[in-house]
Structures are given as structure tokens and as C-alpha cells.
Amino acid sequence: MWHELGIEPTSDPNAIRSAYARRLKNIDSDRDPEAFQRLRQAYEAALASLARDEQSDVRPTIAPRAMSPPRGVSLAETTENEPHLAEPVGLPDVDTHPVLGALDRALTERDAGRALALLDEAVAKGFVPLTPDEGFIDRLLDVVVAGASLPADTFSRLMRTFGWDAYLDAVSMAAPPSIARAIERLGAAAWFAHLLADARTCRFGARVKDGAAARLMLGRHRPLLIMDWMRRRLRAELAQFERYEPWLDGRFDPDHIRWLRWAATDEAARREARKLLCFWIALAALLAVIALLPGP
């Protein structure tokens, strides 16, 4: 923990925050998300350790970190065994920290880009924990997920910051309802990036079919005939498109998508079969004519 922060063990929270900010300047969270997570976790652990020490020394006067009560339960309904629960406000100390006040205003104005920029600053300064208040998560994602024009890489960075990207590939771990829509948007970005990569690189070798399917989906290639294996792949990719369509605005030509939907139907398959049959009949007839021609 202290080694990751680059300082000796200390009980000074300002020293911990300064060390975190110093180390953060040398880390690109996009290129090295693991290093960012290790540093952030060390920072959180150091502050948590400091808080535990303070609580053990002056337990009656130290309140735990503000948390929201369960959904549907008001503060008045909390038990006397939970005297330190704060009201479920997304941003703590808004009046104390100007950056949180600015973030609060950006969320109120539904300015997703500005809100994320201010969130990055608040996280770097330690004002927002890695496990934020649920009310804050709901408010943040309500604005950010709705910001369809927000670049995919910016949105992905937000998801990595709080570790929410782990739900994307998890098989046995269901995402909390509060971030389910955000996971869908992240999935859309990942699926589209995968399509682009396949279209660009899979031209030879074992994954040549992946590349052909991706180029067809993206409208970069439209074959004269769609074979059965291609139609099966097309149906699978269209199912993904239908799932992620709300987050893919402007990335696909609507006319091309309509053609793909028709090309994936059984009627299109029957028409392709008739075209293929006509081709082979015409080829056989041509060969028969050539065979009947007199020799030189």
C-alpha cells in the first residue's frame, strides 16, 4: 500500500493525498488501467486505515463515511443502531470543495462531457471514492449514459475508473441495476470496436470468416452471393446490433442495415439458392455447347 503510493507510513491525510496526486500524474489510466487501479486502491486503503486508527482512538466522535440507506427506506426509518447514516446525497461536501460544486452543477445541467472532466479532477483529488454513494451513481449515469455523443473511449475510462467494466465479461456476476444501462453502452462500444478490428485484420488464416462477416456488417463489402455460413454469422451480428442499437447512432447506414435484415431472411436464402442454381445450369449448358463444337 505505502510502496504503491511511494511514501513511508503516515497518519497525515494531506500527505497521502499529495502522494496520490503525484503518482497519478505519471499514470495514463487509458494505457495502463491496472496501474491506475492499483494506485487508487492503495490510496483508498491508506485513507481507510487512517480512518480506522482514528475511530479506535476517538470512537464516540468519529462518524463512518456517509452512505445511503437502502432504496425505499427513509432516514427516519433507519434503526438506532445506525446513527451515522447521512442523507443520500450523491456528492458529499459540495459547499466545501469547489470542484464538487462544479460537478454538481454540471450534472444538474446534464452536461455529460463537463461532468466527466470534473469527475476526473475530483477522483484525482480524492473527493470521490472508488465505491461511490448509490445516489451519486444513479445521478451520474443518468446524465452520462444519456449523452450519446460522448466518445466511447471517454465513457470506457469512466467505467474502468470505478471497476464497472468487470461486469461486461462476467458470466456469474450480474451487474447492479443502477449500472445495467451503462454496461449495455459499454458493451456496444466493445462490440463495435471488435467489428472494426476484425474488418481490418482478419483477411487471411483461421479467422478469415470473421473478417468477411465484419466487413459485410459494416457495409465495406457486399458479395454477389451470401453463403449459408455467412448468413448465420450475419444473423448473430444483427442480434447484437438490435441489442446495442440505442448506443450506435450514426455508426451504421440505415439503408445498409435494412438490406442486411432482408439478406438474413429465409426468403433471401431461397432467392440466393435459385440464383446459384441458375448459375450452375447456365455453366453446364455452356460447357455442353463447347463440347458439341467441332474440333479444329
N, C-alpha and C positions, 0 to 999 in steps of 0.2 A: 504494500500500500504506500508506504513512505518512499520506497525506492522509485515507484512509478511517478510520484509527484516530484522527486528529486530533492527532497528536504529531509532533515532529521525529524524525529517525532517531536511534535509541538502541541501545545494547548491553545495556541493563538489562532482563532478562525481567520483573521486577516492574512496571516502568513500562509495558511492553507489555500485561501482564495487566490493570493498573489502567485503562489507556486503553480496552481492550476492554470491561471491565465497565461503565465509564462510558457508553460509546456504546450498549451493549446495553440499558441502562435506557430509552433513548429510542426503541427499535425494537420494534414489535409484530410478531413473526415470523408471526402468522396473517394480519394485514392487509397486510404488506409483506415477503413471504418473500424477494424479490430483494435488498432492502436487508440483510436478515439474512445471506443467503449471501455478499454482497459483504464485509460486516464480518467474518464468520467466516473467509472465505478470506484477507482481509488479515491477520488475526490469525495464522492458520496460516503464511502466507508470512513474516511478520515473525519468528516463532519459528524457522522453518526456516532463514531467512537467518542468524539469530544462531547456530544450531547449526552451520551450515557454516563460519562465521567461526571458531568455537571449534575445530572439527575441523582447520581449516587451520593454526591456531596450535599446538595441542597434540594432534596426531593420535594418538600412541600411547596417550593416556589417555582419549580420548573415544569412548564407545560409541554406535552409532546407536540410534534409537528401537526399543524392544522390538517384535519382530514374531514371529508364529507361524510355525513350519516348515510346509511343505505337509502337507495331510491324509495320514495314513497313514505319515508319516515321523517317527520319534522324534528327540529332540535328539541322542541318541548316534550317529545315522546321518548327521548333518549333517557337511559336509566341514570340513577345517581352514581353508578359505578363508572360512568364515562363523563366526568365533569369538565374535561378539557376540550371536548369537540367544538370546533369553530363552525361558524355558519358556512354552508357550501358555496363559497365564492371562488371562482376559478383562479383569480390572481391574488396572492397574498401581498400585503404591504404596498398596494397600488400608490398610495399617497406618499410613502416613504421613498420609493425608488422611481425616479422619472422614467426609466426605460419600461417599467411595468405599467406605468400610467399611459405611456405612448402605445404600448401593446394593447392595453385595454381599449383605447380609443380606436385603434386600427381594427380590432375585432368588432367593435360596435358599428364602425363604418363599413364592415365587410370587405376590407382591403386585404386580400389574401397575400399578395406579394410583400406589402409593407409589414404585415403581421409576422410573416416568417422571418424577414430580416431582423425585426426587433426581437423575435423569439431566439434567434441565434445569439444575439447580443446578451439577452437575459440568461440563457443557458451558460454562455461563456463566463458570465459574472457570478454564476451560482445562485441566481434568484429563482430558477425553476428546477426542481429535482427531476431525476430520471423517471420517477414514478409520480407523475403529477396528480393533483386532485381530479376526481372524475368529472366534476362540474366544469373544470377548465378544459379537460379533454373534449367533452361534448361541444363546448363553445368553439374551441379552436377548430375541430374537424368540421363542424357545421359550416364554417367560413371557408376553410381551406379546400375541403373536398368539393364544395360547390364552385370553386374557382377553376373552371375547366381550362382557362387559358394559362394556368400555372404550368411552367415547364416540368416535364416528367422527372428530370434529374433533381430539381429542387424539391419536388414532392417526395421523391425517394429518399433524399437526405433527411427530411423530417421523420420519415418512418424509421430510418436507421438510428436517428438520434435517441429515440425512446425504445428501440429494440422491437418495434412492432412488425418489422419485416420478417421476424422469425415465424410469424403465423402464416406467411404466404406459402411456404413449402411444408408446413407441419401437417402430418397425417392424423395424429391422435390428439392434437391440441386445437380446440375451437377458439376462434377469436372472440373477445368480449363484444357484446352488441354495440358498445359505444364506438368501436373502431372497425366494425364489419364493413361499412361502406368505404372506409379508407383502404382496407385490404383489397376490396374489389378494384379500386382505382389503381393501386399499386400492381395488382395482377394484370390489369390492362396494359400498363406501361411495360411490364416484364414480357408479356406475350407479344406485344408489338416489336419490342427490341429483339426478341428471339426470331420473329419473322424476318426482320431486316438482316440479322446475322446469317440466317440460313440462305436467304436470297443472294447474299454477297459471297459466301464462302463455299456452299455445298454444290459445286458444279461437277465434281468428279468423286469417284470412290464409293464407299458404302452408303453415304448419305446423299447421293445424287437425287433421290426421290424427294428428300426433304427440301432441297433447294428448288426443285421444279414446282413443288406444291406451294412454297413460299412466294416464288415469282408469279405464279398464277393468281394467288390470293392478292398480291399487291398490284396486279394489273400490269406487270412488266413483260408478261408473255401470255399469249392466248393461242393454244395449239389448235390445229385443224380438227383433231380428234382427241377426246378425253377418254383415256383408258379407264377400266374398272378400278384399278388401284388408285388412280388419281382422283376419281370421283369419291371414293371412300375417304381419302385424305381431305378432299375439299369439304365434305360434309362435316368432318371433325373440326376443321378450321372455322367453318361458318358457325358452328355451335359456339365456339369460343368468341367469335365476333358478336353473336347475338348477346352473349353474356356481358361483354365489355363495351357494347356499343355506346352507352351514355358517356364514356370517357374517351371515345375515339373520334370526336367531332373533327371533321376536316382532314382526317388522315386517309380516308378511302373515298374513291369516286362513287357517288350513289348509283350512277348508271352501271358501273362495273359490278357493284355488289348485286344489283338486280339481275345482271346476266349470270353471275356466279350462282345465285339462288336457283335460277332456271336450269343452269348446267348441272346442278346437283340432283335434279329431279329424275324420277323413273322415266318420264316422258322424254327427257333429253337423252337418257341412256338408250331408249328404244330407237330414237332418231339416229343416234350415233351408230347403233348396230345396223340399221338399214343402210346408212352411208357406207359403212365398212363392207357390207355385203355387196352393194353395188360396185364398189371399187374392185373387189376380188372377181366379180363376174365380168367386169369390163377388162380386167387384166387377163383373165382366162380367155376371153373372146379375142383379144389382141394377139395372144400367143398362138391361138388356133389359126388365126388368119395368117400369121407369119409362117406357121408350119405348112400351110397349104400353098404358099407362094412357090412358083417353080424355081429351081436352082439356077445358078449362073450357067 
